[in-house]
Amino acid sequence: MSSLEMLTLLELAQGRPATLGGAGEQSSSAPKEFRRAIRWLGAFGRRSLLLLVLLAAWEAVPRLGLADPTFLPPFSEVLKAGWQLALSGELYDDVAASLLRALSGFLISVVLVVPLGLVIGWYGRLGSLLNQIIEIARNTAPLALLPVFILLLGIGEVSKVTMVIYSCAWPLLLNTIAAVKQVDPLLIKSARTMGATPQQLFRKVILPASLPTIFVGIRLASAAAMLVLVASEMVGAKAGLGYLIIYSQYSFLIPQMYFGILGITVLGLAFNAILEVLERHFMRWKAPAV
C-alpha cells in the first residue's frame, strides 16, 4: 500500500475528508468565484445600461452631425482633454483645491450643526424660540449671499469655506431636528421606566433612532456643498473645478469645460458612496429592508 493510500485511509478513519477530495473541493472553488464575478458584472451592466447608452449617444450625436461638435464635442474628445489636464498637473491642483474647500466646510458644518440640531429637537421651547430665525435663514438662498460673503470676508478661502458651511447647515439642521422629534415616545418611556439616566437615554435611544434621518441630512448637505462650491469658485478663484469650468468657457476650451463638469459629478458620486459606507457601518443594528 502506498503512502498516499495510507494517508487517505487515516483521514477517512478520523472522519476528515480525504486529501484528494479536499484538493478537488479547492479546485471547484475557482469556478464558483468566477461565476460570482460574472454575476456581479452582469448586475453592474444592468444597473449601468442607461448610463452606457447615454455615453454612447453623446459620442455618436456630434460625430453623425446631429449636433455641432464645437459646442457638444464627442465624449472621447472630452476624455482626451481631461487626460491632457492630468498630464499637465492642472487637474490635480483643481481637484485638490475643490476637495479641500468642500471637505473643510462640510466637516465643520457636521461638527457644529448636528449637535445643535439634537439640542433643538430635544428641547421644544428652544426650538420654538429659534424657529422664525431658522425659517428666514434657510429660505435665503446661499448663492444670493455670495456677494455679501465676498464683501465681508474677501475673495480668499475663508469666504468659500463659509459659503459651504452655510449651505450645508440647513439640510443638516432641519433633518436632525426632525430625527429627534420622530423618535418613538414608547421607546423613551420604556427607557425611563427601566431607570435610564439622561445620558443613557440619549446614547442608547435618541441617537440610534435618529441616525437614519440624520444621514439623510448629511447626504443632502454633501450635495449642497458641491453645488455652492462650484458657484463660489467661479468668482475670485485661481484653482478649483468651478474655476476650471468658467475659465474653459471664457477661453472657448469646450471639451475641457465638459470635463470639469464631469469631474464635479464624479466627486459628488464618490462623496455619496463614502457616506453610504459610513451609514451602513453606523447602522449595523438596523435590520435590512426586505
VOPAGU-2260 file (C-alpha; in pm, 1 decimal, decimal comma):
REM VOPAGU-2260
SITE   aa  ch    i         X         Y         Z
SITE  MET   A    0       0,0       0,0       0,0
SITE  SER   A    1     138,8     337,2     -97,5
SITE  SER   A    2     185,3     626,2     142,9
SITE  LEU   A    3     -88,1     826,0     -33,7
SITE  GLU   A    4    -341,7     545,6      11,8
SITE  MET   A    5    -245,3     509,1     379,6
SITE  LEU   A    6    -295,1     885,0     434,1
SITE  THR   A    7    -638,3     869,8     269,1
SITE  LEU   A    8    -747,2     574,8     488,1
SITE  LEU   A    9    -628,5     753,7     803,6
SITE  GLU   A   10    -822,7    1067,3     715,4
SITE  LEU   A   11   -1137,2     865,9     645,2
SITE  ALA   A   12   -1099,0     678,9     973,5
SITE  GLN   A   13   -1072,5    1008,4    1164,7
SITE  GLY   A   14   -1385,2    1146,3     998,5
SITE  ARG   A   15   -1199,9    1402,2     788,0
SITE  PRO   A   16   -1230,2    1448,5     413,2
SITE  ALA   A   17    -962,5    1278,0     209,6
SITE  THR   A   18    -671,3    1484,4      87,2
SITE  LEU   A   19    -756,8    1416,3    -274,0
SITE  GLY   A   20   -1116,5    1522,7    -215,0
SITE  GLY   A   21   -1000,8    1842,6     -42,0
SITE  ALA   A   22    -789,7    1927,3    -342,8
SITE  GLY   A   23   -1092,0    1866,8    -562,6
SITE  GLU   A   24   -1300,1    2099,1    -348,2
SITE  GLN   A   25   -1032,9    2368,7    -369,5
SITE  SER   A   26   -1022,6    2334,6    -744,3
SITE  SER   A   27   -1401,5    2357,4    -762,3
SITE  SER   A   28   -1399,3    2683,1    -564,4
SITE  ALA   A   29   -1232,7    2861,3    -854,3
SITE  PRO   A   30   -1532,4    2819,1   -1089,0
SITE  LYS   A   31   -1759,8    2938,8    -806,9
SITE  GLU   A   32   -1556,5    3257,9    -771,8
SITE  PHE   A   33   -1561,2    3300,3   -1148,3
SITE  ARG   A   34   -1938,8    3257,8   -1162,6
SITE  ARG   A   35   -1980,2    3502,4    -876,6
SITE  ALA   A   36   -1769,3    3758,8   -1064,9
SITE  ILE   A   37   -1973,8    3703,5   -1381,1
SITE  ARG   A   38   -2298,3    3757,2   -1188,6
SITE  TRP   A   39   -2160,4    4078,6   -1036,0
SITE  LEU   A   40   -2055,9    4208,3   -1376,9
SITE  GLY   A   41   -2397,9    4120,4   -1517,6
SITE  ALA   A   42   -2576,0    4304,2   -1236,2
SITE  PHE   A   43   -2346,7    4604,7   -1276,6
SITE  GLY   A   44   -2411,7    4605,2   -1651,4
SITE  ARG   A   45   -2789,4    4600,6   -1599,7
SITE  ARG   A   46   -2771,7    4886,5   -1349,5
SITE  SER   A   47   -2542,2    5090,5   -1575,6
SITE  LEU   A   48   -2717,1    5015,6   -1903,5
SITE  LEU   A   49   -2889,6    5353,4   -1928,6
SITE  LEU   A   50   -2566,5    5535,6   -1843,8
SITE  LEU   A   51   -2377,0    5343,5   -2111,1
SITE  VAL   A   52   -2648,8    5424,1   -2364,8
SITE  LEU   A   53   -2627,8    5795,4   -2278,9
SITE  LEU   A   54   -2248,2    5796,8   -2314,2
SITE  ALA   A   55   -2273,4    5614,4   -2646,8
SITE  ALA   A   56   -2529,9    5869,1   -2765,6
SITE  TRP   A   57   -2301,4    6152,1   -2650,9
SITE  GLU   A   58   -2023,3    6004,3   -2861,5
SITE  ALA   A   59   -2241,4    5937,5   -3166,2
SITE  VAL   A   60   -2458,3    6250,8   -3187,7
SITE  PRO   A   61   -2181,0    6502,8   -3272,0
SITE  ARG   A   62   -1999,0    6256,2   -3497,8
SITE  LEU   A   63   -2316,0    6196,6   -3700,0
SITE  GLY   A   64   -2369,3    6570,0   -3744,5
SITE  LEU   A   65   -2680,9    6579,6   -3526,7
SITE  ALA   A   66   -2516,9    6843,6   -3306,9
SITE  ASP   A   67   -2238,3    7094,0   -3361,8
SITE  PRO   A   68   -1914,0    6931,2   -3237,7
SITE  THR   A   69   -1787,3    7277,9   -3148,7
SITE  PHE   A   70   -2046,3    7312,5   -2873,8
SITE  LEU   A   71   -2102,8    6942,5   -2797,1
SITE  PRO   A   72   -1776,0    6756,5   -2855,4
SITE  PRO   A   73   -1776,9    6375,1   -2855,0
SITE  PHE   A   74   -1726,1    6203,5   -2522,0
SITE  SER   A   75   -1386,9    6070,5   -2633,5
SITE  GLU   A   76   -1268,2    6427,6   -2701,3
SITE  VAL   A   77   -1377,2    6528,3   -2351,5
SITE  LEU   A   78   -1178,2    6240,3   -2201,6
SITE  LYS   A   79    -878,3    6336,4   -2414,1
SITE  ALA   A   80    -894,1    6691,9   -2279,4
SITE  GLY   A   81    -910,0    6555,3   -1925,1
SITE  TRP   A   82    -607,5    6335,5   -1989,7
SITE  GLN   A   83    -411,9    6639,1   -2108,7
SITE  LEU   A   84    -511,1    6827,6   -1793,2
SITE  ALA   A   85    -392,1    6534,3   -1583,6
SITE  LEU   A   86     -57,3    6519,7   -1764,1
SITE  SER   A   87      -1,1    6891,3   -1711,2
SITE  GLY   A   88     -79,6    6863,5   -1337,9
SITE  GLU   A   89    -353,3    7125,3   -1360,6
SITE  LEU   A   90    -626,7    6870,4   -1292,8
SITE  TYR   A   91    -462,0    6761,6    -966,8
SITE  ASP   A   92    -438,7    7122,8    -845,1
SITE  ASP   A   93    -803,5    7193,6    -927,6
SITE  VAL   A   94    -934,8    6872,5    -769,4
SITE  ALA   A   95    -722,0    6921,5    -457,6
SITE  ALA   A   96    -841,9    7280,7    -415,2
SITE  SER   A   97   -1209,9    7184,4    -454,7
SITE  LEU   A   98   -1179,0    6884,5    -222,2
SITE  LEU   A   99   -1011,2    7090,2      48,3
SITE  ARG   A  100   -1279,6    7358,0      39,9
SITE  ALA   A  101   -1571,3    7114,6      19,6
SITE  LEU   A  102   -1444,9    6879,6     290,5
SITE  SER   A  103   -1348,2    7163,1     525,1
SITE  GLY   A  104   -1686,2    7333,2     503,7
SITE  PHE   A  105   -1879,1    7006,8     513,8
SITE  LEU   A  106   -1697,5    6862,4     817,1
SITE  ILE   A  107   -1716,8    7190,7    1009,4
SITE  SER   A  108   -2090,9    7211,3     945,8
SITE  VAL   A  109   -2143,8    6849,7    1057,8
SITE  VAL   A  110   -1945,7    6901,7    1379,1
SITE  LEU   A  111   -2127,9    7224,3    1466,0
SITE  VAL   A  112   -2480,0    7177,3    1332,0
SITE  VAL   A  113   -2566,1    6814,9    1417,9
SITE  PRO   A  114   -2521,6    6867,1    1797,5
SITE  LEU   A  115   -2718,2    7193,1    1768,9
SITE  GLY   A  116   -2999,7    7010,5    1590,3
SITE  LEU   A  117   -3006,5    6738,8    1857,2
SITE  VAL   A  118   -3039,6    7002,8    2129,9
SITE  ILE   A  119   -3308,2    7199,6    1944,9
SITE  GLY   A  120   -3503,5    6883,1    1868,1
SITE  TRP   A  121   -3487,3    6761,7    2228,3
SITE  TYR   A  122   -3576,4    7091,8    2394,1
SITE  GLY   A  123   -3903,9    7203,1    2238,3
SITE  ARG   A  124   -3901,0    7552,7    2391,8
SITE  LEU   A  125   -3563,0    7628,3    2238,5
SITE  GLY   A  126   -3694,3    7510,8    1901,4
SITE  SER   A  127   -3996,6    7739,6    1929,2
SITE  LEU   A  128   -3770,3    8032,2    2018,5
SITE  LEU   A  129   -3538,4    7980,7    1720,7
SITE  ASN   A  130   -3799,6    7868,1    1468,3
SITE  GLN   A  131   -3852,0    8205,9    1297,2
SITE  ILE   A  132   -3479,7    8272,6    1260,9
SITE  ILE   A  133   -3422,9    7925,1    1118,3
SITE  GLU   A  134   -3706,1    7965,6     866,0
SITE  ILE   A  135   -3578,5    8304,4     747,8
SITE  ALA   A  136   -3219,2    8186,5     716,1
SITE  ARG   A  137   -3293,4    7859,2     540,3
SITE  ASN   A  138   -3513,1    8032,5     283,3
SITE  THR   A  139   -3235,6    8275,7     194,5
SITE  ALA   A  140   -3053,2    8120,5     -99,7
SITE  PRO   A  141   -2679,5    8073,8     -34,0
SITE  LEU   A  142   -2592,4    8193,7    -384,3
SITE  ALA   A  143   -2782,2    8517,0    -319,5
SITE  LEU   A  144   -2549,3    8578,0     -24,2
SITE  LEU   A  145   -2232,3    8516,9    -227,0
SITE  PRO   A  146   -2166,8    8891,8    -284,0
SITE  VAL   A  147   -2218,4    8954,2      87,5
SITE  PHE   A  148   -1966,1    8687,0     187,0
SITE  ILE   A  149   -1714,6    8826,0     -62,0
SITE  LEU   A  150   -1761,7    9183,5      65,9
SITE  LEU   A  151   -1727,6    9079,8     430,8
SITE  LEU   A  152   -1468,4    8802,3     405,5
SITE  GLY   A  153   -1284,8    8878,5      82,5
SITE  ILE   A  154   -1230,7    8656,0    -219,4
SITE  GLY   A  155    -995,8    8414,4     -42,7
SITE  GLU   A  156   -1052,5    8071,3     105,4
SITE  VAL   A  157   -1246,6    8194,6     410,1
SITE  SER   A  158   -1543,2    8319,7     208,3
SITE  LYS   A  159   -1562,6    7999,7       2,1
SITE  VAL   A  160   -1547,5    7767,0     303,9
SITE  THR   A  161   -1801,4    7983,3     487,5
SITE  MET   A  162   -2036,1    7958,1     190,7
SITE  VAL   A  163   -2009,6    7580,0     203,1
SITE  ILE   A  164   -2077,4    7577,7     578,4
SITE  TYR   A  165   -2384,0    7798,3     532,7
SITE  SER   A  166   -2526,6    7586,2     251,0
SITE  CYS   A  167   -2470,8    7261,0     443,4
SITE  ALA   A  168   -2614,2    7391,1     769,3
SITE  TRP   A  169   -2982,9    7393,5     681,1
SITE  PRO   A  170   -3040,0    7040,5     547,1
SITE  LEU   A  171   -2831,9    6913,3     837,4
SITE  LEU   A  172   -3016,5    7117,3    1098,7
SITE  LEU   A  173   -3369,2    7050,5     974,8
SITE  ASN   A  174   -3318,1    6676,4     930,6
SITE  THR   A  175   -3152,6    6643,5    1272,3
SITE  ILE   A  176   -3436,6    6829,9    1443,4
SITE  ALA   A  177   -3693,1    6615,4    1262,3
SITE  ALA   A  178   -3499,7    6299,4    1351,8
SITE  VAL   A  179   -3516,6    6371,8    1724,3
SITE  LYS   A  180   -3883,5    6468,0    1713,7
SITE  GLN   A  181   -3972,7    6148,3    1527,7
SITE  VAL   A  182   -3827,3    5912,7    1788,6
SITE  ASP   A  183   -4098,1    5676,9    1910,4
SITE  PRO   A  184   -4225,7    5808,2    2250,9
SITE  LEU   A  185   -4277,5    5448,9    2365,8
SITE  LEU   A  186   -3903,6    5387,7    2337,6
SITE  ILE   A  187   -3832,2    5691,1    2553,3
SITE  LYS   A  188   -4091,9    5592,3    2812,5
SITE  SER   A  189   -3963,9    5236,0    2824,7
SITE  ALA   A  190   -3605,3    5352,0    2876,0
SITE  ARG   A  191   -3710,2    5589,5    3155,6
SITE  THR   A  192   -3918,0    5315,6    3318,6
SITE  MET   A  193   -3609,4    5093,0    3326,2
SITE  GLY   A  194   -3420,1    5367,4    3507,6
SITE  ALA   A  195   -3208,8    5506,3    3222,3
SITE  THR   A  196   -3022,9    5826,4    3304,4
SITE  PRO   A  197   -3049,2    6124,1    3062,7
SITE  GLN   A  198   -2704,6    6040,4    2924,5
SITE  GLN   A  199   -2800,1    5675,2    2872,0
SITE  LEU   A  200   -3132,6    5779,2    2718,0
SITE  PHE   A  201   -2950,1    5997,1    2466,3
SITE  ARG   A  202   -2678,3    5743,1    2380,4
SITE  LYS   A  203   -2891,4    5427,9    2375,5
SITE  VAL   A  204   -3225,8    5554,7    2242,8
SITE  ILE   A  205   -3231,0    5906,5    2095,1
SITE  LEU   A  206   -2909,9    5897,3    1893,3
SITE  PRO   A  207   -2950,1    5547,1    1738,5
SITE  ALA   A  208   -3313,8    5613,2    1647,2
SITE  SER   A  209   -3221,1    5949,5    1491,0
SITE  LEU   A  210   -2927,0    5828,9    1282,3
SITE  PRO   A  211   -3118,5    5727,6     965,4
SITE  THR   A  212   -3275,9    6071,9     924,6
SITE  ILE   A  213   -2954,6    6247,2    1025,8
SITE  PHE   A  214   -2769,4    6064,3     749,6
SITE  VAL   A  215   -3032,1    6182,4     501,1
SITE  GLY   A  216   -2942,7    6536,9     603,9
SITE  ILE   A  217   -2572,5    6463,2     578,0
SITE  ARG   A  218   -2607,5    6334,1     222,7
SITE  LEU   A  219   -2820,7    6632,6     122,9
SITE  ALA   A  220   -2559,8    6860,0     277,0
SITE  SER   A  221   -2282,7    6696,5      74,4
SITE  ALA   A  222   -2473,7    6768,7    -247,5
SITE  ALA   A  223   -2533,0    7128,4    -138,2
SITE  ALA   A  224   -2162,0    7165,7     -60,4
SITE  MET   A  225   -2060,0    7071,4    -414,6
SITE  LEU   A  226   -2327,1    7295,9    -569,4
SITE  VAL   A  227   -2231,0    7608,5    -378,4
SITE  LEU   A  228   -1860,0    7534,9    -405,0
SITE  VAL   A  229   -1869,6    7541,9    -785,6
SITE  ALA   A  230   -2052,1    7875,3    -786,3
SITE  SER   A  231   -1813,1    8029,5    -533,3
SITE  GLU   A  232   -1507,8    7909,7    -727,9
SITE  MET   A  233   -1633,1    8087,6   -1037,3
SITE  VAL   A  234   -1575,9    8420,4    -862,0
SITE  GLY   A  235   -1231,1    8524,3    -746,6
SITE  ALA   A  236   -1065,6    8181,0    -752,3
SITE  LYS   A  237    -740,9    8073,1    -915,9
SITE  ALA   A  238    -788,5    7699,0    -877,9
SITE  GLY   A  239   -1072,4    7452,0    -839,5
SITE  LEU   A  240   -1312,7    7269,1   -1065,9
SITE  GLY   A  241   -1552,2    7563,4   -1069,9
SITE  TYR   A  242   -1266,5    7787,6   -1181,2
SITE  LEU   A  243   -1171,1    7529,0   -1445,6
SITE  ILE   A  244   -1526,3    7530,9   -1585,2
SITE  ILE   A  245   -1563,0    7908,8   -1606,0
SITE  TYR   A  246   -1207,9    7961,3   -1736,9
SITE  SER   A  247   -1261,3    7697,7   -2006,9
SITE  GLN   A  248   -1587,6    7862,6   -2107,7
SITE  TYR   A  249   -1428,5    8206,6   -2139,5
SITE  SER   A  250   -1130,0    8059,1   -2328,9
SITE  PHE   A  251   -1362,6    7853,1   -2552,6
SITE  LEU   A  252   -1198,2    7527,9   -2443,4
SITE  ILE   A  253   -1525,9    7340,6   -2466,3
SITE  PRO   A  254   -1400,6    6979,4   -2416,1
SITE  GLN   A  255   -1209,8    7095,9   -2109,7
SITE  MET   A  256   -1522,9    7267,7   -1978,2
SITE  TYR   A  257   -1725,9    6947,8   -2013,4
SITE  PHE   A  258   -1455,4    6750,7   -1836,1
SITE  GLY   A  259   -1471,7    6994,6   -1543,6
SITE  ILE   A  260   -1846,1    6931,0   -1520,8
SITE  LEU   A  261   -1786,1    6555,6   -1525,1
SITE  GLY   A  262   -1521,2    6599,6   -1256,4
SITE  ILE   A  263   -1773,5    6768,3   -1026,3
SITE  THR   A  264   -2019,5    6484,2   -1089,6
SITE  VAL   A  265   -1760,7    6215,5   -1013,3
SITE  LEU   A  266   -1656,5    6390,5    -692,1
SITE  GLY   A  267   -2019,2    6411,6    -582,1
SITE  LEU   A  268   -2074,9    6041,4    -655,7
SITE  ALA   A  269   -1759,0    5943,7    -467,0
SITE  PHE   A  270   -1862,2    6160,5    -174,4
SITE  ASN   A  271   -2206,0    5998,9    -165,9
SITE  ALA   A  272   -2058,5    5646,1    -188,9
SITE  ILE   A  273   -1833,0    5713,7     111,2
SITE  LEU   A  274   -2129,8    5843,3     310,1
SITE  GLU   A  275   -2330,1    5531,2     222,5
SITE  VAL   A  276   -2048,1    5312,5     355,3
SITE  LEU   A  277   -2036,4    5514,8     677,8
SITE  GLU   A  278   -2413,1    5493,8     709,9
SITE  ARG   A  279   -2407,6    5113,7     682,3
SITE  HIS   A  280   -2125,7    5099,9     937,0
SITE  PHE   A  281   -2302,7    5310,2    1199,2
SITE  MET   A  282   -2638,4    5141,9    1148,0
SITE  ARG   A  283   -2536,8    4778,4    1152,3
SITE  TRP   A  284   -2803,0    4722,1    1415,1
SITE  LYS   A  285   -3078,0    4810,8    1168,4
SITE  ALA   A  286   -3249,0    4517,4    1000,5
SITE  PRO   A  287   -3211,9    4526,9     621,6
SITE  ALA   A  288   -3520,8    4606,9     418,5
SITE  VAL   A  289   -3684,8    4301,9     265,8
